[in-house]
Amino acid sequence: MDFEHDNPENTLNQTIIPEETTSNSDATKVNKKKNRTGLVILLVLCSISLAGGIINWVQQKKAPPQEVLKITSSMPFTSSTKDSFKKNQEHIAVIHIEGTIQKVNETYNQEWLLSTIQELTHNNKNKGILLYIDSPGGGVYESDEVYLELLDYKKESEKPVWAYLGPLAASGGYYIACAADYIVANRNCLTGSIGVIAGQSVDFSQFLENHGIKVQTFTAGSNKDMLGISTPVTPEQVEIMQSIADDCYNQFIQIVANSRNLTLQQVRTLADGRIYTARQAANNGLIDEIATYEKTCTLYEDALRKGTIDFVHYYPEKEFQFTNYLFSTVKSFAQELTASATDSLLLKAKKQVLPEISYPAYFFQQ
């Protein structure tokens, strides 16, 4: 027994075994520590998200009632509508069209905009609409819907529509302005951008191949997966997308020609997609006048020949749903955690190239 205890091999074995056990134990502890750290980070982020949601919810509770949000006269740049609005007063509705023109976003709501114009059509105390536009444009469908609704408003109510172009009224923003009887722009406004984006193709096929990534999409129809990131665009697909752009473009220039009393050839010369300063737009007949917002209100009052009249500002209601906010935040965070490096790279590249709007679009990409 003493001999076996003193055997160097036995001693070596006795020494190695504890080291392996210790190594495995340390690795387990490190993994557990990493898991705990990840869990703590997740809980902290969820807590921050939860706190942000609660703060927003409290702010919404403190906000004015929905009706006041929809019809308000508290804009800082107007002095004629500081008092609260009374429905039985004659007024001009200043409808704010701000941000990207699409179904809904932080500053824009298509359903609200259309229903507001419809309501004003049958409001006897409303004497006209002044569009306040600050937009880079947006979807062809949404822009045209608003344009047609404004034409219906003028036809049914026999009341005027004016447009005031703020910092930016480009592409779809200018498209909507063409429904107005009179267009005034701030002297620092950028407008025009008469053109169409029918879609964009981002071809990552070579990148994917270089990194050993294979993407297979199963389709029926040779063009069903066109503009996918894993396949180059074919000549046929180029022709298809160009035909869509051309149709939308022809519709745009026809509307500009009708609105501004220009010939189609004159508009085609102007409509190469470029933006114009207010002075350039006035010189080319795209707007009627350059003035401040306050001056525009005075001009509108003079045109109505009714003396002083209130300009009441209409904004889209913002409905806040806490559960949606929380789930979307957590979902976004989870996607970031689970996304591979390649996924993240592709996502970032797509966001930089493609504005998140539906196509085709009348959109000025800055």
C-alpha positions as CSV (number, residue, x, y, z in Angstrom):
1,M,0.0,0.0,0.0
2,D,2.9,2.3,0.9
3,F,4.6,1.5,-2.4
4,E,1.5,2.3,-4.5
5,H,1.1,5.6,-2.6
6,D,4.6,6.6,-3.4
7,N,4.4,5.6,-7.1
8,P,5.1,8.7,-9.2
9,E,2.5,7.7,-11.8
10,N,-0.2,7.4,-9.1
11,T,0.9,10.7,-7.8
12,L,0.7,12.3,-11.3
13,N,-2.7,10.9,-11.8
14,Q,-3.9,12.2,-8.5
15,T,-2.6,15.6,-9.5
16,I,-4.1,15.8,-12.9
17,I,-7.6,14.8,-12.0
18,P,-8.3,17.7,-9.6
19,E,-6.9,20.1,-12.3
20,E,-9.4,18.9,-14.9
21,T,-12.3,19.1,-12.4
22,T,-11.2,22.6,-11.5
23,S,-11.0,23.6,-15.2
24,N,-14.5,22.3,-16.0
25,S,-15.9,24.0,-12.9
26,D,-14.3,27.3,-13.8
27,A,-15.8,27.1,-17.3
28,T,-19.2,26.4,-15.9
29,K,-18.9,29.3,-13.6
30,V,-17.9,31.6,-16.4
31,N,-20.8,30.4,-18.6
32,K,-23.2,30.9,-15.7
33,K,-21.8,34.4,-15.1
34,K,-22.2,35.2,-18.8
35,N,-25.8,34.0,-18.8
36,R,-26.6,36.0,-15.6
37,T,-25.0,39.1,-17.2
38,G,-27.1,38.6,-20.4
39,L,-30.2,38.1,-18.3
40,V,-29.5,41.2,-16.3
41,I,-28.9,43.3,-19.4
42,L,-32.2,42.0,-20.9
43,L,-34.1,42.8,-17.7
44,V,-32.5,46.3,-17.5
45,L,-33.5,47.1,-21.2
46,C,-37.0,45.8,-20.6
47,S,-37.2,47.9,-17.5
48,I,-36.1,51.0,-19.5
49,S,-38.6,50.2,-22.2
50,L,-41.3,49.7,-19.6
51,A,-40.5,53.0,-17.9
52,G,-40.5,54.8,-21.2
53,G,-43.9,53.4,-22.0
54,I,-45.3,54.4,-18.7
55,I,-44.0,57.9,-19.1
56,N,-45.5,58.2,-22.6
57,W,-48.8,56.8,-21.3
58,V,-48.9,59.4,-18.5
59,Q,-48.1,62.1,-20.9
60,Q,-50.9,61.0,-23.2
61,K,-53.3,61.0,-20.2
62,K,-52.3,64.6,-19.5
63,A,-52.8,65.6,-23.1
64,P,-55.9,67.4,-24.3
65,P,-59.0,65.4,-25.3
66,Q,-59.0,63.7,-28.7
67,E,-61.2,66.4,-30.2
68,V,-58.8,69.2,-29.1
69,L,-55.9,67.3,-30.5
70,K,-57.7,67.1,-33.8
71,I,-58.8,70.7,-33.9
72,T,-56.4,73.0,-32.2
73,S,-55.3,76.6,-32.6
74,S,-52.2,76.7,-30.4
75,M,-49.5,76.8,-33.1
76,P,-46.8,79.2,-32.0
77,F,-46.4,80.9,-35.4
78,T,-50.0,82.2,-35.6
79,S,-51.4,85.0,-33.6
80,S,-55.0,85.0,-34.8
81,T,-56.0,81.7,-33.2
82,K,-54.7,81.8,-29.6
83,D,-58.2,81.3,-28.2
84,S,-59.8,77.9,-28.1
85,F,-61.7,77.1,-31.2
86,K,-65.5,77.1,-31.1
87,K,-67.3,75.0,-33.7
88,N,-69.9,77.5,-34.5
89,Q,-67.3,80.1,-35.6
90,E,-66.3,80.6,-39.3
91,H,-62.8,79.4,-39.9
92,I,-60.2,78.3,-42.4
93,A,-58.9,74.9,-41.7
94,V,-55.1,74.6,-41.7
95,I,-54.5,71.0,-42.4
96,H,-50.9,69.8,-41.6
97,I,-49.3,67.4,-44.0
98,E,-46.0,66.6,-42.5
99,G,-43.5,63.8,-42.9
100,T,-43.6,60.9,-45.3
101,I,-46.9,60.4,-47.0
102,Q,-47.9,56.8,-46.2
103,K,-50.6,54.9,-44.3
104,V,-49.5,56.0,-40.9
105,N,-46.3,57.2,-39.1
106,E,-45.3,59.5,-36.3
107,T,-46.5,62.7,-38.0
108,Y,-48.8,61.4,-40.7
109,N,-52.1,59.5,-40.8
110,Q,-53.8,58.8,-44.1
111,E,-57.1,57.7,-42.7
112,W,-57.3,60.8,-40.5
113,L,-56.4,63.1,-43.3
114,L,-59.1,61.8,-45.7
115,S,-61.8,61.7,-43.1
116,T,-60.9,65.3,-42.0
117,I,-61.3,66.6,-45.5
118,Q,-64.6,64.8,-45.9
119,E,-65.9,66.3,-42.6
120,L,-64.9,69.8,-43.6
121,T,-66.7,69.3,-46.9
122,H,-70.0,69.3,-45.0
123,N,-69.1,71.8,-42.3
124,N,-70.9,75.0,-43.1
125,K,-68.7,77.0,-40.8
126,N,-65.6,76.0,-42.6
127,K,-64.8,78.5,-45.3
128,G,-61.7,77.0,-46.9
129,I,-58.6,74.8,-46.5
130,L,-55.0,75.9,-46.2
131,L,-52.6,73.0,-46.6
132,Y,-49.5,73.4,-44.6
133,I,-47.0,71.0,-46.3
134,D,-43.6,69.9,-45.0
135,S,-43.0,66.6,-46.7
136,P,-40.5,64.7,-48.9
137,G,-43.4,62.9,-50.5
138,G,-44.4,59.3,-50.2
139,G,-46.5,56.6,-51.8
140,V,-48.2,57.1,-55.2
141,Y,-51.4,55.7,-53.9
142,E,-51.6,57.8,-50.8
143,S,-50.6,61.0,-52.5
144,D,-53.2,60.6,-55.2
145,E,-55.9,59.7,-52.7
146,V,-55.4,63.0,-50.9
147,Y,-55.2,64.9,-54.2
148,L,-58.6,63.5,-55.3
149,E,-60.2,64.0,-51.9
150,L,-59.3,67.7,-52.1
151,L,-60.7,68.0,-55.6
152,D,-64.0,66.5,-54.3
153,Y,-63.9,69.0,-51.4
154,K,-63.7,71.9,-53.9
155,K,-66.4,70.5,-56.2
156,E,-68.9,69.6,-53.5
157,S,-68.4,72.5,-51.1
158,E,-67.4,75.2,-53.6
159,K,-64.8,76.4,-51.1
160,P,-61.2,77.2,-52.0
161,V,-58.1,75.3,-51.2
162,W,-54.7,77.0,-50.8
163,A,-51.3,75.5,-50.1
164,Y,-48.5,76.8,-48.1
165,L,-45.2,75.1,-48.7
166,G,-42.9,75.1,-45.7
167,P,-39.3,73.9,-45.5
168,L,-39.8,71.0,-47.9
169,A,-42.7,70.2,-50.3
170,A,-41.2,67.7,-52.7
171,S,-42.5,65.0,-55.0
172,G,-45.7,63.6,-53.4
173,G,-45.9,66.8,-51.2
174,Y,-45.9,68.9,-54.3
175,Y,-48.4,66.5,-56.0
176,I,-50.9,67.1,-53.2
177,A,-50.3,70.9,-53.5
178,C,-51.4,70.8,-57.1
179,A,-55.0,70.4,-55.8
180,A,-54.8,73.9,-54.5
181,D,-56.1,77.0,-56.2
182,Y,-53.2,79.1,-55.1
183,I,-49.7,77.9,-54.0
184,V,-47.5,80.0,-51.7
185,A,-44.0,78.9,-50.6
186,N,-41.7,80.1,-47.9
187,R,-38.6,81.7,-49.5
188,N,-36.4,79.0,-48.1
189,C,-38.6,76.2,-49.3
190,L,-37.4,73.3,-51.5
191,T,-40.0,72.0,-53.8
192,G,-40.5,70.1,-57.1
193,S,-38.8,66.7,-57.4
194,I,-41.4,65.8,-60.0
195,G,-40.5,62.2,-60.7
196,V,-41.2,58.6,-59.6
197,I,-39.3,55.8,-57.8
198,A,-41.0,52.6,-59.0
199,G,-38.7,50.4,-56.8
200,Q,-35.1,49.7,-56.1
201,S,-33.0,46.6,-56.4
202,V,-30.2,45.7,-54.1
203,D,-28.2,42.8,-55.5
204,F,-26.2,41.0,-52.8
205,S,-25.8,37.8,-54.8
206,Q,-22.0,38.2,-55.2
207,F,-21.6,39.1,-51.6
208,L,-23.6,36.1,-50.5
209,E,-21.6,33.8,-52.8
210,N,-18.3,35.2,-51.5
211,H,-19.4,34.4,-47.9
212,G,-20.7,31.0,-48.7
213,I,-24.3,31.9,-48.1
214,K,-26.9,30.3,-50.3
215,V,-30.4,31.6,-50.6
216,Q,-33.2,29.6,-52.3
217,T,-36.6,31.1,-52.9
218,F,-39.3,28.8,-54.3
219,T,-41.6,30.6,-56.7
220,A,-44.1,29.9,-59.5
221,G,-43.7,32.6,-62.2
222,S,-40.4,33.8,-63.6
223,N,-40.8,37.3,-62.2
224,K,-42.4,36.5,-58.8
225,D,-39.2,37.0,-56.9
226,M,-37.9,40.0,-58.9
227,L,-35.9,42.6,-57.0
228,G,-34.9,40.0,-54.4
229,I,-31.5,40.7,-52.8
230,S,-30.1,37.2,-53.8
231,T,-30.7,37.5,-57.6
232,P,-29.6,40.0,-60.3
233,V,-32.3,41.9,-62.2
234,T,-33.1,40.6,-65.6
235,P,-33.7,42.8,-68.7
236,E,-37.4,41.8,-68.6
237,Q,-37.7,42.9,-65.0
238,V,-36.0,46.2,-65.8
239,E,-38.7,46.7,-68.5
240,I,-41.5,45.9,-66.1
241,M,-40.3,48.3,-63.4
242,Q,-39.6,51.1,-66.0
243,S,-43.2,50.7,-67.3
244,I,-44.6,51.2,-63.8
245,A,-42.4,54.3,-63.3
246,D,-43.4,55.7,-66.7
247,D,-47.2,55.3,-66.0
248,C,-46.9,57.0,-62.6
249,Y,-44.7,59.8,-64.1
250,N,-47.2,60.5,-66.9
251,Q,-50.0,60.8,-64.3
252,F,-47.8,63.2,-62.2
253,I,-46.9,65.6,-65.1
254,Q,-50.5,65.6,-66.3
255,I,-51.7,66.8,-62.9
256,V,-49.0,69.5,-62.8
257,A,-49.9,70.6,-66.3
258,N,-53.6,70.9,-65.4
259,S,-53.0,72.6,-62.1
260,R,-50.4,75.1,-63.3
261,N,-51.8,75.8,-66.7
262,L,-48.7,74.5,-68.4
263,T,-48.2,72.3,-71.4
264,L,-47.1,68.8,-71.0
265,Q,-43.9,69.6,-72.8
266,Q,-43.2,72.5,-70.4
267,V,-43.7,70.2,-67.4
268,R,-41.6,67.4,-68.9
269,T,-38.7,69.9,-69.2
270,L,-39.1,70.8,-65.5
271,A,-39.9,67.3,-64.3
272,D,-36.5,65.6,-64.3
273,G,-36.7,64.8,-60.6
274,R,-34.7,67.8,-59.5
275,I,-35.7,70.1,-56.6
276,Y,-36.2,73.8,-57.0
277,T,-35.8,76.7,-54.6
278,A,-38.9,78.9,-54.1
279,R,-37.6,81.5,-56.5
280,Q,-36.8,78.9,-59.2
281,A,-40.3,77.4,-58.7
282,A,-41.9,80.8,-59.0
283,N,-40.0,81.6,-62.2
284,N,-41.0,78.3,-63.7
285,G,-44.7,78.6,-62.8
286,L,-44.8,75.8,-60.2
287,I,-46.0,78.2,-57.5
288,D,-47.9,81.4,-57.4
289,E,-46.1,83.5,-54.7
290,I,-43.3,83.6,-52.2
291,A,-44.3,84.7,-48.7
292,T,-44.3,84.0,-45.0
293,Y,-47.0,82.0,-43.4
294,E,-48.5,85.1,-41.7
295,K,-48.6,86.9,-45.1
296,T,-50.2,83.9,-46.7
297,C,-53.0,84.0,-44.1
298,T,-53.6,87.7,-44.8
299,L,-53.7,87.0,-48.6
300,Y,-56.2,84.2,-48.0
301,E,-58.4,86.5,-45.9
302,D,-58.3,89.2,-48.6
303,A,-59.2,86.6,-51.2
304,L,-62.3,85.5,-49.2
305,R,-63.3,89.1,-48.6
306,K,-64.6,88.3,-45.2
307,G,-62.3,90.4,-43.1
308,T,-60.5,88.7,-40.2
309,I,-61.2,85.0,-39.9
310,D,-59.7,82.4,-37.6
311,F,-57.2,79.9,-39.0
312,V,-57.7,76.7,-37.1
313,H,-55.0,74.0,-37.2
314,Y,-55.8,70.4,-37.8
315,Y,-53.3,67.7,-36.7
316,P,-53.7,63.9,-36.8
317,E,-54.6,62.3,-33.5
318,K,-51.8,60.3,-31.9
319,E,-53.2,57.1,-30.3
320,F,-50.8,55.5,-27.9
321,Q,-51.1,51.8,-27.0
322,F,-48.7,50.8,-24.3
323,T,-48.8,47.1,-25.0
324,N,-47.9,47.6,-28.6
325,Y,-45.1,49.9,-27.6
326,L,-43.7,47.4,-25.1
327,F,-43.9,44.4,-27.4
328,S,-42.4,46.1,-30.4
329,T,-39.5,47.4,-28.3
330,V,-38.8,43.9,-26.9
331,K,-39.2,42.3,-30.3
332,S,-36.7,44.8,-31.9
333,F,-34.2,44.1,-29.1
334,A,-34.6,40.3,-29.5
335,Q,-34.0,40.5,-33.2
336,E,-30.8,42.5,-32.6
337,L,-29.6,39.8,-30.2
338,T,-30.4,36.9,-32.4
339,A,-29.3,38.5,-35.7
340,S,-26.0,37.2,-37.1
341,A,-23.3,39.6,-38.3
342,T,-24.3,39.0,-41.9
343,D,-28.0,39.6,-41.2
344,S,-27.1,42.8,-39.4
345,L,-24.9,44.0,-42.3
346,L,-27.6,43.3,-44.9
347,L,-30.3,45.0,-42.8
348,K,-28.2,48.1,-42.3
349,A,-27.3,48.2,-46.0
350,K,-31.0,47.9,-46.9
351,K,-32.1,50.7,-44.6
352,Q,-29.4,53.0,-46.0
353,V,-30.5,52.4,-49.6
354,L,-34.3,52.0,-49.3
355,P,-36.6,54.4,-47.5
356,E,-39.2,52.4,-45.7
357,I,-42.2,53.3,-47.9
358,S,-44.3,51.4,-50.3
359,Y,-43.5,51.6,-54.0
360,P,-44.1,53.1,-56.4
361,A,-43.6,56.4,-54.8
362,Y,-43.4,60.1,-55.4
363,F,-40.5,60.6,-53.0
364,F,-37.5,62.9,-52.7
365,Q,-34.6,61.0,-51.3
366,Q,-32.3,63.4,-49.5
